[in-house]
Amino acid sequence: MKKRPIYEQYNNIDWKNQEKTKMNSFVYDYIISNIFLKYNDNAISLFDVGFGIGLFLRMFLEKASKKYARVYLEGCEPSKTSFEYFINESGKEMNMVAHHETIADVKTLSKFDVITAVYVMPAVLFEDIEHFAKKVYLMLNKGGRFYCVIAAEKSYKDSKNNKDLFTILEKNNREYKGKHYTEFLHKSLLPGIGYVFDYNRDEDLYADIFSQNGFWVEEKKEIDDGYFLNTLFIFKK
């Protein structure tokens, strides 16, 4: 039986409360500062995968419009609730192309300097990760970067300290190119928002899949945002 897409859960939680909790905003700030350090031209193009209610896009546009003469934005969000909230609250004012679908279904003629995905990979099924990597590669300009944020591996494997944050519902062994990895399906409580279900995997899995599909790991960094310990990958094409 085909599994229901994990993104559908965002139709049933209070993700709009991210406006109040500012969850992930510390990570967003780090990504934006990193992008500004690496891109000093007059123009920049960015695609945000799974933009939710659009908090990252608004933060990026506010700061990028002061640095660049031209800022081009696109993004996708498959959750009906989040997408409609974004369109009604700020999407119409942002002059961007917003796709109500997964990145797998996005059709765009544009190429991007930067593609971002903050806590998107945990909603991607294992069998779809390589397709995801190939799609990102096709959408990036030569030398472009993919910013990917996931839960830090040690944060959920330290069950003694984090059993209340990460409840294990399922454990799977996965294989890619002859190498084995561990995958957990977790139930986690996001303060002020609700419970979410995510697939958390060995970090090496992402590094290996993207490396096999035209990328190299330019940077890997742990970021503690006060909610969770995160791992940021910067993959360069």
N, C-alpha and C positions, 0 to 999 in steps of 0.2 A: 504494500500500500504506500502510495506517495505521501511523503510528509508535507504538512501544511507549512507554508513559508513562515519563518520566525518573525519577519517584519510585521505580520498581521497582529501580533501582540500589542503593537504601538497604537492600534485603534482602540484599545481597551484600558490604557493607563493614562495618567495625567501628565503626559510629556510636556504639555504647555506650561506646567509649573517650573520648567527649566528657566523660564523668565525670572522666577523668584529665587530659586535655589542657585542659579548660575552654575549648575553642574557642568563640568568640562571646560569652563571658561578659562581656567588657569592653563590648561593644555592648549586651548585655542590661542591664547596670548603667546605661548611659547612657539607654536607653529608659525604664527604671523611674523614674529620677530625673526625667526629663522629664515623664512621666505624673503624678508626684506634684506637680510644680509647677503643672500645668494643672488638676488635679482636686482640689478641697478639700472636697467634700461628704462626707457620712457613709458613702456607699456608692459602689461602682464595679463595673462589669461589663466583662469582657474576653473576647475570643475570639482564640485563637492558631491561626493557619493553619499547618499542617505542623509540629506541635509536637515531632516527633522523639521523643527519649527523655524529654522533659519538663523539661529543665534550666531553660529560661526560666520556665516555669510555676511550678516550685518556688521559684526565686529571687523571682519576683513575689509569690507567696502569702506567703512568709516575711516580706517587708517590708510588703506591703499590709495584712496582718492586724493590724499594729501601728498603722496609720494610719487605716484605715476600719473602721466598725462592721460593715459587710456587704460581702463580696467574693464576686461571682458569676463563675464561670469556666466557659467551654466551649472546646473546641478540636477540631481534626480532624487526623488523620495517616493517610495512605493506605498507607504501608509496613507490611506485616504484621510484619516483624521489629521495627521501632521501636515500633509500637503495642503489641505483646505485651510488650516489655521495659518500657515505661512502665507498663502495667497491673500487671504482676507486681512491679515495684520500688517504685512510689509512687502509681500512679493510684487504687488502692482507698482510699488514705488521704486523698485530696485533696478528696473530696466535690465532684466536678465532672462535667460531661457531656462524655464523650469519644467522638467520632465516628470510626469506622474507615473513612474515605472522603475523597475530595477535597472542597474547599469547594463545588464545583459540585453535588455530590450531597447536601450537608448540608440537612436539613430541621429548622428550629428556629423556635419561636414567639417566641423572645427577641430583644430589641434590645440593642445594646451601646454603651457609651461609647467603647470602644477595641477595634480589631482590629489584630493584629500579624502580620507575615509577614517573618521574617528568613531571607534567602536562599531564598525560595520562588518568587519571580517567575522566576528563571533555570530553574526546572523546568516553567514554564508555556509551552506552545507559543504562538507568535505569534498564531495564529488564535483562541486562547482568552483572550487578555489582556482584551479589551473585556468579554467575558462575566464574567470575574473581577471587573472594576471594578464592573459593574452589580450583581453579587451582594453585594459588600462594601457598596455604597451602600444596598441594601435592608436589610442587617443592622444598620446603624448607627443610633443615635439621632440626632435633629436636633442638629447641632453636634458630632457624634462625629468621632473621628480614626482614620485608618489609618496605622500606622507600617510603612514598607516599607524593607527593607535589601537592597541589591544591591552587587555589586562596583563600585568606583569606575571610571568609564570610563577615566580616564587610567592606572589601574593595569594594565589588560590591553592598552591601545593602545601603551604604552611597551614594545614587544617587546624592545628592547635590554636592558632591566633585568629583564624579567619572563618571558623566553621559557621558563625552567624551571618557572615557576608556571602559565603558561597556554599550552598547546599547541593551536594552531588546527587543528581538524579540518574545519571547514566555515565558509564565509562566505556570507551571504545579504543581499540588498537587499530591504528591506521598505517598503511604502507604507501610509500611513494618512492619510485626508482630504487626499490630494494632496501630502503631504510624505514625503520619503524618509529612511530610516534604515538603519544597518548593524547586522547581527546576526552574532555569531560563536558557533559551537559549540566550546567549549573542553574540554580534558581537563586537570584540575588535581589536584595532589597535596595532600591534607589531612594534615598530620603526625600520625602515630599512628592514622590512620583509614583512609586509602586514596585511590584515585583516584576522582574524580567527574566527571561530564559535565554542563556547564551551558551555557545560552544567555545570553550577555552581549550587551547591546544599548545603543545610544545612550540616554543618560539622558533626553533630551528625549522619547523615545517614551513613557515612562511618564507624564511630566508632561502630555503632550498628550492621551493616552488618558483619564487620570483627569480632566483638566480638561474634557474633552468629555462626561463622564458625572457631572457634578454636584459635583465636588470643586474645591478650590483649594489650591495649594501653600502651606502655612503656614510650612514650614521645609524647608531642604535643607542638609545638613551632611556633610562628610567626616569619617570616624572611622578612625583608624589603631589597630588593636587588637593590633599586633605580629605578626599572621599576614598579614592583607591590609589594603589600603586600601578602606574601605567608604563607600558613600553612603547616608545615611538621608534618606528623604522622609517628611515628615508631611503627609498630605493631610487637609483638613478638609471635612466635609460641610456 
